[in-house]
Amino acid sequence: MSATPTSREQRILEIIDTARSKPRRFRDNQVTLAHGAGGKATRTLIEGLLVPAFSPPDGGTLRALADAGSIAVGGTRLAMTTDSFVVKPLRFPGGSIGELAVNGTVNDLAVSGARPLALSVSLILEEGLESEVLRAEVEAIAQAARAAGVEIVAGDTKVVERGAADGMYICTSGIGALDVRAALAPDSLKPADQVLVSGPVGEHGTAIMLARDQFDLDAEVESDTCSLWPAVDALLDAAGEELHCIRDATRGGAASVLNELARASRVSITVREAAVPISPVVHAAAELLGIDPMYLANEGRLIACVAPQAAARALEALRSVPGCERSAAIGEVRREPPGMVLVETSFGGRRVMDELVGDPLPRIC
């Protein structure tokens, strides 16, 4: 595409926008792995079935499709979220299902502008699971909770028949106190906002892929799983109300997050391909997989949209946080075409970055 869309290009963009703006309806005959991948099928399941069923007639919190919902308790506003983890294998370079369960829930609170406070943990164990594996994951949960500064205050344990759970699954719920500095919302993006990413993308998805020995790739890469609250705290200090939105780029990767934000705010987001930090190993793995690294999952990376006047200090603050030294400004919010994410390629052209279709790597979290 040229820098200024031709009339034909503009017409194509309008057709895509019209199709994507129609209400989602869940019409599939069966649930597939794609429904858990974080892309189009997941959004259809959520928006076309779950949200309408669970929301009150006047709208309700779920319709915001945020990482956490909020409730008022006395004079305090709390954020609440829940998640489940079915990653395969249970342990992988840089982490395990136990660590992932804590960080994933903590991060949903953090990117909603809430300081994480407490978690509940529910374990679904398979008959025959080795006790040493269970002990290792319990300790991983405990260590991750201590590192994130949260207390585990409730839990549950169930055991299912042999062959029914791939060892173990974990469900977690979390609560946090909404920070007074935060005024975050997915529909608050404005033209000229700068898009920041807190580090190289796609490392978690690549670590899982290599742990499964799916490709003959002799390389080392570790999952980026970690608590994002220190990064969010630094951003809030640096930008305050000029920080418009934060999302963690998990299933579906950074591309899915950017598409969600563009649609929610009815803006366009332009990504500079050359500015996106990607490690050589991830780039090579993505080529073997045949997908853009922007669609690979992360478990310790955030996308932040910040007003242009605050972007430089926000980026400096991010880079001061351990693990976020390679944070980068990767794009900009624009007015047209609304609801679309465009990529300025390294070759000087442009292309549409759509939502993820299918499931290139199931069971990554």
Secondary structure, 3 states (H helix, E strand, C coil): CCCCCCHHHHHHHHHHHHHHHCCCCCCCCCCCHHHHCCCHHHHHHHHHHHHHHHCCCCCCHHHHCCCCEEEEECCEEEEEEEEEECCCCCEECCEEHHHHHHHHHHHHHHCCCEEEEEEEEEEEEECCCCHHHHHHHHHHHHHHHHHHCCEEEEEEEEEECCCCCCCEEEEEEEEEEECCCCCCCCCCCCCCCEEEECCCCCHHHHHHHHHCCCCCCCCCCCCCCCCCHHHHHHHHHHHHHHEEEEEECCCCHHHHHHHHHHHHHCCEEEEEHHHCCCCHHHHHHHHHHCCCHHHCCCCCCEEEEECHHHHHHHHHHHHCCCCCCCCEEEEEEECCCCCCEEEECCCCCEEECCCCCCCCCCCCC
